[in-house]
Amino acid sequence: MTVNSYAVCFGEITGVKANDICQFRVKLNGKEWSDPLMLVRVHARIVHAKELKYKYLKVKTYTDTKERRLGKVLAAKAGAFWENASDTPSTEPFKSAEILLAWNIAANEPKGCIPDEQYGQLIVALLAQTKSQEKTN
């Protein structure tokens, strides 16, 4: 992952840090919702230690505050997520299993959202993972 790239991670794996305002869920199909997820932005790479320095982005508005759900229309809208400038970036070991999807964002692209293309890829990845878990059970 490169500096200023974005990534969607599993919320319970990356550590909620008693700050669940960073968690969200996406709708997979019908009434099924994903496990808690988090959106992060990479601030630095510490290559020799295989660590990333990144910030958790906060969710601006939920479609359902009880379940911390974030629907497609909201997630793909610029400003759905925001980064607190005063937050100190977390430095954590890079674990590829935590990262569901990562992408770079161009300077002219809208910030604070999951682009439609990446949102679609995220759903596919989560559904594929769900199906593989069903086969192992």
C-alpha positions, -999 to +999 in steps of 0.1 A: +000+000+000+012+035-008+010+067+013-024+084+009-040+051-003-072+041+013-081+006+027-112-011+041-103-034+070-123-056+094-132-035+124-128-062+150-093-072+137-077-038+134-088-028+169-118-007+177-099+012+204-132+020+221-141+043+192-168+026+173-178+058+155-152+045+130-171+013+123-196+007+096-213-022+078-222-026+041-252-044+027-243-076+010-276-090-003-312-088+008-312-082+045-277-094+051-251-070+064-214-073+067-193-076+098-180-043+112-156-026+089-133+005+090-119+028+064-083+040+069-059+062+051-022+054+050+000+082+062+034+065+061+051+032+055+078+018+077+091-008+052+119-024+073+094-031+101+065-040+078+043-015+095+019+011+082+010+044+099-026+052+092-057+070+105-091+056+110-117+076+092-149+084+111-184+078+097-202+111+093-238+097+092-254+063+095-284+050+076-292+030+108-275+042+140-284+011+160-266-013+137-239+011+125-249+005+089-238+025+060-257+019+027-243+022-008-258+056-015-242+071+016-208+053+014-203+064-022-212+101-014-183+124-008-182+134+029-196+101+042-163+096+060-141+123+076-106+124+090-100+143+122-069+164+116-060+163+153-059+125+155-024+110+157-019+083+131-017+048+145+014+027+138+005-009+135+020-040+119+009-046+083-013-077+082-026-084+047-054-106+061-069-075+077-071-055+045-102-064+024-096-038-003-071-010-009-069+017-036-051+049-044-071+081-049-061+108-074-058+144-063-089+154-083-111+126-070-136+132-042-124+125-007-142+110+022-161+083+004-157+048-010-159+051-048-186+032-066-161+008-083-144+000-050-177-004-032-187-030-058-153-048-054-158-048-016-192-064-019-178-091-042-149-098-018-171-100+012-196-123-005-168-146-018-154-148+018-189-156+031-193-184+006-158-199+014-167-198+051-199-217+044-180-244+026-156-249+054-184-252+081 
